[in-house]
Amino acid sequence: MTTSPAPSWLAWLLLIAVASALLSLAYWQYQRADEKAAFMALQRERGQTAELSWLQAEQAPEVIANRPMGLRGRFLPEFTIALDNQIRAGRVGMELLVLFQPEGAANFVLVNLGWVVSDRNGGSALPTAVPSDGEITGVVHQPSRFITLGGPELHDGVWRVGRVETDYWAKAWQRPLVPWVLRLDATVPGGFARDWAPTQAQQIGPDRHRAYAFQWLALALAWCGCWFAFWRKGLVKQ
């Protein structure tokens, strides 16, 4: 019985490189599943914890993120920015953030009042009303750190931004800002659409990531099987 000649080192290299890449993707998805499960458990735990006070505002953002907080103070509507290009139900809009001064505090906080339809291209002007001064409640949110092109743009009297950078606005407004944002609770009168739906990435649960991992693993096995079959038929370079 004749045997197929041994594959060349290039053929072996191709097998190992592709299989390693596919297995790495499978392992990465399994890791994402574990991370997502831990994140969701932390979300549930923090959602059930007692409301934070301003005295706990100095803690690291990742420690108090996603926890409820109650504040008392006043809004400063002359300091407003709009987080641009936020899509809701297929419509382009923005989230309006207004500076808030907690009572008796040295630092300020940006409060996200919610989502409104974009006023660009001849649309309606952005609303200027803010909730009444006094007590407000919301959830601590750590702004995304993804990179955007360009800087703030002044349009119709409101600064439009691609991401919220508290350090930048602290310098621009000459007011010390905490490094997080308070997303106003939907029960607070005033403000705009505030369902605070999770992002697309957050909506993907651990089971979905495990399914992706299985798919990558299956592709790795299929690749190895095809390579072996091609070698037996003499189609792999010797």
N, C-alpha and C positions, 0 to 999 in steps of 0.2 A: 504494500500500500504506500503510495506517494504522499508526502507531506508538503504543505505549502512552505516556501522559503520564509525565513524570519523577516519580519518587517524592518525597514530601515530606521535609523535613529530619528529621522524627521517624522516618520509615521508615528513612532512612539511619542515623540514630543507633542504632536498634534492631538493624539488621544489624551495624554495627560493634561495638556493645557485646557482643552475644552471641558473635560470632565471636572477638573479642579474649579473652573469658573462656575459651572452649573452647581456643583456641590457647595461652593461658597455662597451662592445666591440662596440655596436651600437653607443653609445654616443661618444666614442673615435673617431670613423670614422667620425661622424658629425663634431667634433672639427677639425680633420685633414682636412676636406673639407674647413672649414672656414679659417684655417691657410694657406692652399694651395692657396685659392683664393686671400688672402691678399698678399702672397708671389709673385704670378704671377703679381698682380697689381703693386707691388713694383718693380719687374723686368722690367716691361714695362716703368714705370716712370723713373727709373734710366737709362735705355737704351736710353732715349730721352733727358737726361740732358747733359749739356755742359761737355766737357772733363776736368777732374781734372788735376791739376798741382802738382809738387812735394811739393809745399808749403802746400798742404792739406794732405800729407802723414802721418802726425802725428795723424790724427783722428783715432778713434777706427775702427778696421777692419769691424765690422758689420755696421758701418755708411757709409763707402765708398765701401763696397763689391758690385760687379757686375756693377760698374760704370767705364766708359772709362777713361784712364789716358795717358798722353803723357809725355815722359821723354827724356832727352838728356844726354848722357854720354858714358861710354865704358863698354864692356863685359870683364870679367876676367875668361876665359875658364879653367884656372887651378883649379877653384873652381866649380866643377860640381857634381851633384847628379842625380840619375835616380829613379823615382818613379816606382817601379817594379809591374809586374803582372797587367797591364792595358789592358783590353780586347777590341778590336775593330773588328767588323765584324767577330767574331769567332776566331781571331788571337791574340796570346799573345804578348804583347809588353811592352813598358815603355815610360814614359814621361821624357824628359831631361830638367833639370833646371840648369841654369848657373847664377853665381853671376854677378850683374850689379852695377856699381858705377855711380850714377847720378852726373852730373856736379855740382861742388861746394857744395856737400852735405856731411854730416858727416856719414850718414847711408847708408847701401847698401840694395839691394832688389834682391830676387831670381826671375828670369824671366823664365817662362815655355816656351821652344821653340817648344813644340809639341810632338807628338807620333811617335815612330819608332818601327819596329819589334824587338822582343827580340833577343839578340845575344847569348843566352845560348844554350847549347847542340850543339855546333859547328856551330851556325848561323853566319851571317855576323857581323863584328865588328861594334860597335856603331860609328856613324859619329862624327867627331870632329869639323866640321865647325860651326861657329856661325854667326849671322847677322853682318853686318858692324857696327862699332861704329858710334854714332851720335844720330839722333832722332829715337825713337821707340814709338809705341802706343800699347796699350793692354787694358785688362779689369782686374780690381782688383778682386782677388779671395781669399777667406778665406779658408785655408787648412782644410781638415777634421780632426776631433779630435778622430776618432774611434781608438780603441786599437788594436795593432798588436803584434804578437809574435816575439821575437827576435829584435836585433838592426841592425844598418847599417852593410852591408857586402861589403867588397871590392872585386870586381870581374873585371878582365881585366882592372885594373886601374881606375875604376869608382865605387863610393859608391852607392850601391843599398839599397833603403829604402822602407818600407811598408807605410809610411806616411811622410809628410813634417813637420818637427819640427824646426821652425826658431830659437828658443832659443838654441837648441842643436848645430846647425851649427854656430850660432853666437859665441858660446864658442869654438867650435872645430877650427874655422877659425880665431878666434880673430878679428872679424869684426862685428860691430853692424848691426843687420838686422831688418828691419821693420817686424811686425808680420803678413804679408800677402804676396801673390805671385802675380806677374803680368803675366797674360796669354797673350802671344804675339798675336797680331792681325794677321789674315791671309793675310792682305795686305802688311805686312812688308816682304821684300825680305829675303830669307834665312830661316832657321828653318825647321820644319818638318810638319807632318799632324796636322792641327790646326782647326778642325771643332768645337771643344769644345762642343760636344753633351751633353745634360743634362743627368744626371744619371737616372737610372731606376726609382728611387723613385721620382725624379723631373718630370719625364714624366707622372706620374699618376696625372690626373687633378682632380679638385674638384668634377666633376660629378661621376668619378669612386669611389671616397671615399663615396659619398652619396649612390651609389649603394651598396657598401659594408655594409654601415650602415643599409640600408633597409633589406639586407639579414640577418644580425644579429638580427634585430628586428623581422623579420619573423620567424627565428629559435626560438626566445624566446616565441613568441605566439604559435608556433607549439608545443614546449615543454610543455607549460602550458596546451594546449588542450589535448595532449597525456596523461599527468599526470591525468587530470580530467577524461578522458575516462577510463583509467586503474583503477582509484579509483571506478568509477561507476560499473565496472565489477568485483570488488573485487580483483583486481590484485595488488593493493597497500597495503603494509603491514599495518595492523591495530594496 
